Amino acid sequence: MERKAVVVCALVGFLGVLSAALGFAAEGTRVKVSDVQTDSSPGECIYPRSPALGLGLMSAVALMVAQAIINTVAGCICCKRHPVPSDTNWSVALISFIVSWVTFIIAFLLLLTGAALNDQRGQENMYFGSFCYVVKPGVFSGGAVLSLASVALAIVYYVALTSSKAPPSWGPQQNQGISMGQPVIPQQSSEPVFVHEDTYNRQQFP
């Protein structure tokens, strides 16, 4: 693997791990049902401050940057025409590209939705008269797991695409099995050649 590919995979992998770590941190710091107070003000929900909003947003941004880097370097596989459709690496790259984008969209939406719904501070009116809304457990963690899967599949896509088979070239390499040379002509000797007298038929001329 080339040095450029190693650097790109390391950078994208780091951003993927960072996105997942921030997502799990947002899951651990989200506002829970036990954190909401309803006794002091009837008909209102009092939410505490939580860093889950910032953590969820940073997780989504890190995931988006990782996806942008890997697709900018590798390019869109839909815009490329591969001359060897039976190549296994090309098939792996295509499947990884599609699944990576699907998981990216789901993870990005989960992280943004969890961050937006967790942005409730101070007093809020109850929903439908007697309900206080909180983010369900598993929203941030689900986004974190999918962000890891998306980045991992993006790296697989990039590696498989760069290592796919190149089309056969009709260059000088085709003649490697054929040895070229010049005909060898034996040197003529200046010494006289003796021939037996019975070698040729003798005929007497008048």
C-alpha positions as CSV (number, residue, x, y, z in Angstrom):
1,M,0.0,0.0,0.0
2,E,1.3,3.4,-0.9
3,R,2.2,6.0,1.7
4,K,-0.7,8.3,0.6
5,A,-3.2,5.5,1.1
6,V,-1.8,4.8,4.6
7,V,-2.1,8.4,5.6
8,V,-5.6,8.7,4.3
9,C,-6.8,5.5,6.0
10,A,-5.2,6.6,9.3
11,L,-6.7,10.0,9.2
12,V,-10.2,8.8,8.3
13,G,-10.0,6.0,10.9
14,F,-9.1,8.5,13.6
15,L,-12.0,10.7,12.7
16,G,-14.3,7.7,12.8
17,V,-13.1,6.6,16.2
18,L,-13.5,10.2,17.4
19,S,-17.0,10.4,16.1
20,A,-18.0,7.2,17.8
21,A,-16.3,8.3,21.1
22,L,-18.2,11.6,21.0
23,G,-21.4,9.8,20.3
24,F,-21.0,7.4,23.2
25,A,-20.1,10.4,25.4
26,A,-23.3,12.1,24.3
27,E,-25.3,9.0,25.2
28,G,-23.8,9.0,28.7
29,T,-24.5,12.7,29.3
30,R,-28.0,13.0,27.7
31,V,-30.9,14.3,29.8
32,K,-32.7,11.3,31.4
33,V,-36.2,11.1,32.9
34,S,-34.8,11.3,36.4
35,D,-33.1,14.6,35.6
36,V,-36.3,16.4,34.6
37,Q,-38.1,18.2,37.5
38,T,-41.8,18.8,37.5
39,D,-42.7,19.4,41.1
40,S,-41.8,23.1,41.4
41,S,-43.8,24.4,38.5
42,P,-47.0,22.5,37.6
43,G,-47.5,22.1,33.9
44,E,-43.9,22.8,33.1
45,C,-40.7,20.6,32.7
46,I,-37.4,21.9,34.1
47,Y,-34.5,20.5,32.1
48,P,-30.9,20.6,33.4
49,R,-28.0,21.7,31.3
50,S,-26.3,18.8,29.4
51,P,-23.2,18.6,27.2
52,A,-25.0,16.1,25.0
53,L,-25.9,18.8,22.4
54,G,-22.3,19.8,21.8
55,L,-21.0,16.3,21.8
56,G,-23.6,15.1,19.4
57,L,-22.9,18.0,17.0
58,M,-19.1,17.4,17.1
59,S,-19.7,13.7,16.5
60,A,-21.8,14.4,13.4
61,V,-19.2,16.9,12.1
62,A,-16.3,14.5,12.6
63,L,-18.2,11.8,10.7
64,M,-19.0,14.2,7.9
65,V,-15.4,15.3,7.6
66,A,-14.2,11.7,7.4
67,Q,-16.7,10.8,4.7
68,A,-15.8,13.9,2.7
69,I,-12.1,13.1,2.9
70,I,-12.4,9.5,1.8
71,N,-14.7,10.3,-1.1
72,T,-12.7,13.3,-2.2
73,V,-9.5,11.2,-2.4
74,A,-11.0,8.0,-3.8
75,G,-13.7,9.7,-6.0
76,C,-17.2,8.6,-6.7
77,I,-17.3,5.0,-8.0
78,C,-20.4,5.9,-10.1
79,C,-18.3,8.2,-12.2
80,K,-15.7,5.6,-13.0
81,R,-15.9,3.0,-15.7
82,H,-13.9,-0.1,-14.9
83,P,-12.7,-2.2,-17.8
84,V,-12.6,-5.4,-15.9
85,P,-16.1,-5.9,-14.4
86,S,-15.3,-9.4,-13.1
87,D,-12.6,-8.0,-10.7
88,T,-13.3,-9.0,-7.1
89,N,-11.8,-5.8,-5.7
90,W,-14.1,-3.8,-7.9
91,S,-17.2,-5.6,-6.6
92,V,-16.1,-5.2,-3.0
93,A,-15.5,-1.5,-3.6
94,L,-19.0,-1.0,-5.1
95,I,-20.8,-2.8,-2.3
96,S,-18.7,-1.0,0.4
97,F,-19.4,2.3,-1.2
98,I,-23.2,1.8,-1.2
99,V,-23.4,0.4,2.3
100,S,-21.0,3.1,3.6
101,W,-23.2,5.9,2.3
102,V,-26.4,4.3,3.7
103,T,-24.9,3.9,7.2
104,F,-23.5,7.4,7.0
105,I,-26.9,9.0,6.3
106,I,-28.5,7.0,9.1
107,A,-25.8,7.8,11.6
108,F,-25.7,11.5,10.7
109,L,-29.4,11.8,11.1
110,L,-29.4,10.0,14.5
111,L,-26.7,12.2,15.9
112,L,-28.3,15.4,14.7
113,T,-31.7,14.4,15.8
114,G,-30.4,13.4,19.3
115,A,-28.5,16.6,19.6
116,A,-31.5,18.8,18.5
117,L,-34.0,17.0,20.8
118,N,-31.5,17.3,23.7
119,D,-31.3,21.0,23.3
120,Q,-33.9,21.8,26.0
121,R,-32.8,24.0,28.9
122,G,-34.8,25.6,31.7
123,Q,-38.5,25.6,31.8
124,E,-40.6,24.1,29.0
125,N,-44.3,23.5,28.8
126,M,-45.4,19.9,29.1
127,Y,-46.4,18.1,25.9
128,F,-50.1,17.3,25.6
129,G,-50.6,18.8,29.1
130,S,-48.8,16.2,31.2
131,F,-45.7,14.8,29.3
132,C,-42.0,15.9,29.4
133,Y,-40.1,14.8,26.4
134,V,-36.6,13.3,26.7
135,V,-34.3,11.6,24.1
136,K,-34.8,7.9,24.0
137,P,-31.9,5.7,25.1
138,G,-29.8,4.4,22.3
139,V,-30.1,7.3,19.8
140,F,-26.6,8.5,20.3
141,S,-25.1,5.1,20.8
142,G,-26.8,3.8,17.6
143,G,-25.4,6.8,15.7
144,A,-21.9,6.1,17.2
145,V,-22.0,2.4,16.1
146,L,-23.2,3.3,12.6
147,S,-20.5,6.0,12.3
148,L,-17.8,3.4,13.0
149,A,-19.4,1.0,10.4
150,S,-19.6,3.8,7.9
151,V,-16.0,4.8,8.3
152,A,-14.8,1.2,8.2
153,L,-16.7,0.5,5.0
154,A,-15.4,3.7,3.5
155,I,-11.8,2.6,4.2
156,V,-12.5,-0.8,2.7
157,Y,-14.0,0.9,-0.4
158,Y,-10.9,3.1,-0.8
159,V,-8.4,0.2,-0.4
160,A,-10.3,-2.1,-2.7
161,L,-10.6,0.6,-5.3
162,T,-6.9,1.5,-5.3
163,S,-5.9,-2.2,-5.5
164,S,-8.4,-3.2,-8.2
165,K,-6.9,-4.8,-11.3
166,A,-5.7,-2.6,-14.1
167,P,-6.7,-3.3,-17.7
168,P,-4.2,-5.4,-19.7
169,S,-1.7,-3.3,-21.5
170,W,-0.4,-4.1,-25.0
171,G,3.1,-2.8,-24.4
172,P,6.5,-4.3,-24.6
173,Q,5.7,-6.6,-21.7
174,Q,3.8,-8.9,-24.0
175,N,7.0,-10.0,-25.6
176,Q,8.7,-11.1,-22.5
177,G,8.4,-14.8,-23.4
178,I,9.9,-14.4,-26.9
179,S,13.6,-14.1,-27.2
180,M,14.8,-11.9,-30.1
181,G,18.1,-12.4,-31.8
182,Q,19.9,-12.4,-35.1
183,P,20.7,-15.4,-37.2
184,V,24.2,-16.8,-36.7
185,I,26.1,-17.3,-39.9
186,P,29.1,-19.7,-39.7
187,Q,32.4,-18.2,-40.7
188,Q,34.0,-19.4,-43.9
189,S,37.4,-21.0,-43.6
190,S,40.2,-20.1,-45.9
191,E,41.8,-23.5,-45.7
192,P,41.3,-25.9,-48.7
193,V,38.7,-28.6,-48.4
194,F,39.7,-32.1,-49.5
195,V,37.0,-34.2,-51.2
196,H,37.4,-37.9,-51.9
197,E,37.7,-38.7,-55.5
198,D,34.7,-41.1,-55.4
199,T,32.4,-38.4,-54.0
200,Y,31.5,-37.1,-57.5
201,N,30.9,-39.1,-60.6
202,R,33.7,-38.7,-63.1
203,Q,32.9,-38.2,-66.8
204,Q,35.4,-38.1,-69.6
205,F,34.7,-35.4,-72.2
206,P,36.1,-35.9,-75.8
